Amino acid sequence: MLDKTQMMPFNFLAYGGVITGEQKGMRYRLRRVGEKPDFKLCAEVWPGPFGYDATPAEKITAEEFSNSKDGREQAIDWMIGQYNDRKEEWDSIPSILNAKL
């Protein structure tokens, strides 16, 4: 399960780092958008098994959060909520071996 304590800290994101991962069919990405000091954090989820660049934009769900430690926590909570709310969808994702573009 997605776990705040296992993800990189806010400073990693503030300096341009990107957190990516997969949770049982749901792919996710958390990154900084915009420039300092006015940047925001953008959390995105999409159905696997393909990466972000190989996924049509209409299949990606995104939300923006404040550029703070609280914003990082809210973004992770949002991704956990997306996983829980759409669990049936994520569970039906085929393996990369059986997927079609």
VOROMAR-820615 format. One record per residue (C-alpha): residue number from 1; chain; z, x, y. Coordinates in steps of 0.5 Angstrom, whole numbers, plus 2048, in hexadecimal, padded with zeros to 3 digits. Example, Ala and Ser with C-alpha at 12.3 -4.5 7.8 and 13.67 -1.06 7.14 Angstrom:
<recs>
rec num 1	chaine A	c3 810	c1 819	c2 7F7
rec num 2	chaine A	c3 80E	c1 81B	c2 7FE
</recs>
This chain:
<recs>
rec num 1	chaine A	c3 800	c1 800	c2 800
rec num 2	chaine A	c3 7FF	c1 802	c2 807
rec num 3	chaine A	c3 805	c1 806	c2 80A
rec num 4	chaine A	c3 807	c1 808	c2 811
rec num 5	chaine A	c3 80B	c1 80E	c2 80E
rec num 6	chaine A	c3 805	c1 810	c2 80A
rec num 7	chaine A	c3 800	c1 810	c2 810
rec num 8	chaine A	c3 7FF	c1 816	c2 815
rec num 9	chaine A	c3 803	c1 815	c2 81C
rec num 10	chaine A	c3 801	c1 812	c2 822
rec num 11	chaine A	c3 800	c1 819	c2 825
rec num 12	chaine A	c3 7FB	c1 81A	c2 820
rec num 13	chaine A	c3 7F7	c1 814	c2 823
rec num 14	chaine A	c3 7F8	c1 816	c2 82A
rec num 15	chaine A	c3 7F4	c1 81D	c2 829
rec num 16	chaine A	c3 7EE	c1 819	c2 826
rec num 17	chaine A	c3 7F0	c1 819	c2 81E
rec num 18	chaine A	c3 7EE	c1 814	c2 81A
rec num 19	chaine A	c3 7F2	c1 810	c2 814
rec num 20	chaine A	c3 7ED	c1 80D	c2 80F
rec num 21	chaine A	c3 7EF	c1 80B	c2 808
rec num 22	chaine A	c3 7EE	c1 805	c2 803
rec num 23	chaine A	c3 7F3	c1 800	c2 800
rec num 24	chaine A	c3 7F0	c1 7FD	c2 7FA
rec num 25	chaine A	c3 7E9	c1 7FB	c2 7FC
rec num 26	chaine A	c3 7EB	c1 7FB	c2 804
rec num 27	chaine A	c3 7E9	c1 801	c2 808
rec num 28	chaine A	c3 7EC	c1 802	c2 80E
rec num 29	chaine A	c3 7EC	c1 807	c2 814
rec num 30	chaine A	c3 7F0	c1 808	c2 81A
rec num 31	chaine A	c3 7EE	c1 80C	c2 820
rec num 32	chaine A	c3 7EE	c1 80D	c2 827
rec num 33	chaine A	c3 7E9	c1 80A	c2 82C
rec num 34	chaine A	c3 7E8	c1 80C	c2 833
rec num 35	chaine A	c3 7EA	c1 812	c2 837
rec num 36	chaine A	c3 7F1	c1 814	c2 839
rec num 37	chaine A	c3 7F5	c1 811	c2 83C
rec num 38	chaine A	c3 7F2	c1 80B	c2 83B
rec num 39	chaine A	c3 7F1	c1 80B	c2 834
rec num 40	chaine A	c3 7F2	c1 805	c2 82F
rec num 41	chaine A	c3 7F3	c1 806	c2 827
rec num 42	chaine A	c3 7EE	c1 802	c2 823
rec num 43	chaine A	c3 7F0	c1 800	c2 81C
rec num 44	chaine A	c3 7EA	c1 7FD	c2 818
rec num 45	chaine A	c3 7E9	c1 7FB	c2 811
rec num 46	chaine A	c3 7E3	c1 7F9	c2 80C
rec num 47	chaine A	c3 7E2	c1 7F8	c2 805
rec num 48	chaine A	c3 7E0	c1 7FE	c2 801
rec num 49	chaine A	c3 7DE	c1 801	c2 7FD
rec num 50	chaine A	c3 7D9	c1 804	c2 802
rec num 51	chaine A	c3 7DC	c1 808	c2 808
rec num 52	chaine A	c3 7DC	c1 806	c2 810
rec num 53	chaine A	c3 7D5	c1 809	c2 811
rec num 54	chaine A	c3 7D2	c1 805	c2 80B
rec num 55	chaine A	c3 7D5	c1 7FF	c2 80D
rec num 56	chaine A	c3 7D1	c1 7F9	c2 811
rec num 57	chaine A	c3 7D5	c1 7F8	c2 818
rec num 58	chaine A	c3 7D6	c1 7F1	c2 816
rec num 59	chaine A	c3 7DA	c1 7F2	c2 810
rec num 60	chaine A	c3 7DF	c1 7F7	c2 814
rec num 61	chaine A	c3 7E5	c1 7F3	c2 818
rec num 62	chaine A	c3 7E8	c1 7F7	c2 81D
rec num 63	chaine A	c3 7EE	c1 7F6	c2 822
rec num 64	chaine A	c3 7F1	c1 7FB	c2 828
rec num 65	chaine A	c3 7F8	c1 7FD	c2 829
rec num 66	chaine A	c3 7FB	c1 801	c2 82F
rec num 67	chaine A	c3 7FB	c1 808	c2 82F
rec num 68	chaine A	c3 803	c1 809	c2 82D
rec num 69	chaine A	c3 807	c1 80A	c2 827
rec num 70	chaine A	c3 808	c1 802	c2 827
rec num 71	chaine A	c3 801	c1 801	c2 827
rec num 72	chaine A	c3 800	c1 806	c2 821
rec num 73	chaine A	c3 805	c1 802	c2 81D
rec num 74	chaine A	c3 802	c1 7FB	c2 81F
rec num 75	chaine A	c3 7FB	c1 7FE	c2 81D
rec num 76	chaine A	c3 7FE	c1 7FF	c2 816
rec num 77	chaine A	c3 802	c1 7F9	c2 816
rec num 78	chaine A	c3 7FB	c1 7F5	c2 818
rec num 79	chaine A	c3 7F7	c1 7F9	c2 812
rec num 80	chaine A	c3 7FD	c1 7F7	c2 80D
rec num 81	chaine A	c3 7FC	c1 7F0	c2 80F
rec num 82	chaine A	c3 7F4	c1 7F0	c2 80E
rec num 83	chaine A	c3 7F6	c1 7F3	c2 807
rec num 84	chaine A	c3 7FB	c1 7ED	c2 806
rec num 85	chaine A	c3 7F7	c1 7E8	c2 809
rec num 86	chaine A	c3 7F0	c1 7E9	c2 806
rec num 87	chaine A	c3 7F3	c1 7EC	c2 7FF
rec num 88	chaine A	c3 7EE	c1 7E8	c2 7FB
rec num 89	chaine A	c3 7E8	c1 7EB	c2 7FF
rec num 90	chaine A	c3 7EA	c1 7F2	c2 7FE
rec num 91	chaine A	c3 7EC	c1 7F1	c2 7F6
rec num 92	chaine A	c3 7E5	c1 7EE	c2 7F5
rec num 93	chaine A	c3 7E2	c1 7F5	c2 7F8
rec num 94	chaine A	c3 7DD	c1 7F8	c2 7F2
rec num 95	chaine A	c3 7DE	c1 7FF	c2 7F0
rec num 96	chaine A	c3 7DA	c1 804	c2 7F4
rec num 97	chaine A	c3 7D6	c1 805	c2 7ED
rec num 98	chaine A	c3 7D4	c1 7FE	c2 7ED
rec num 99	chaine A	c3 7D3	c1 7FD	c2 7F5
rec num 100	chaine A	c3 7CC	c1 7FB	c2 7F8
rec num 101	chaine A	c3 7CB	c1 7FD	c2 7FF
</recs>
